[in-house]
Amino acid sequence: MIQEKKGTIYGVLCLGVLCISTGAIFARVADAPPLAIAAYRVGIAGLLLLPAALFKRKQEFLLLQKKDWILGIVSGAFLALHFFTWISSLEKTTVATSVVLVNTSPIWAAMIAPLMGDRISRLTFAGIFLSFSGASVIGWNDLQLGGGAFYGDILAILGALFLTGYLFGGRILRRKLSLLAYITICYCSAGVFLWMAVLLTGTRFTGFSGMTWLMFPAMAIIPQILGHSSYNWALKYLSAPMVAISLLGEPVGSTLLAMVFLGEALTCTTVAGALMIMAGIVLAARGEIKN
């Protein structure tokens, strides 16, 4: 990889980190139910991508088999559950804690990998243990502070688990589909599931402030389309573990933004637990590289 190309790739990856870091801030600023926020974020993203996908990738859609459509829709369901649980967690705990815990998906992926025939190295196992220790530190601290914060931690971890399911579905489908076709199927199906949930549960989805209405397209365009697409684009040139490690920039970016714009303070316990989790993810990723 020539140096100029390398600089472009890492530049795009840094842009992706910055864009995704805004997601938690936008969600906290939006004064709406978590289910409505998730529905607008993913629904708008899907609608924006659909015309381009139908125009450029129509042949890919026509060649897909029934099982591929089912897998794509299931991946969309996992994505819908991910955003609902994670955005719900932001109402219960701090941005720093929520974003750190939801980014433990590489650890869950490493644990599920043996079920798909992959082997876990000792380094990866050490990373898993370290990350779980860090999550336990954060969870114990929040449990002492009050049940609400601990409930938020659980929701963020569930968000990580659902994200892992979405990524495993993508691992299979991306062998057949281009990036645009894949994310369009996932975002549109996730949007359908979330809007069905909004309507069936009677969740309020209108009557919001002007700032909240501004946050919905901002979430769809900046962290969703620009942020996630940057990571997926980088996977063409960098290893998955390398991209996974770069995801650790999101907790740092989101935490700094939350301190500046939301006035959230960090506790020593949260910082210690977060550092343990991030170090664990780095170890797990390095273990994957050596395998």
Secondary structure, DSSP 8 states (H G I E B T S, - for coil): --HHHHHHHHHHHHHHHHHHHHHHHHHHHS-S-HHHHHHHHHHHHHHHHHHHHHHHSHHHHHH--HHHHHHHHHHHHHHHHHHHHHHHHTTTS-HHHHHHHHTTHHHHHHHHGGGGT----HHHHHHHHHHHHHHHHHHHHHHHH-HHHHHHHHHHHHHHHHHHHHHHHHHHHTTTS-HHHHHHHHHHHHHHHHHHHHHHHT---S---HHHHHHHHHHIIIIIIIIHHHHHHHTTTS-HHHHHHHTTHHHHHHHHHIIIII-----HHHHHHHHHHHHHHHHHHHHHHH-
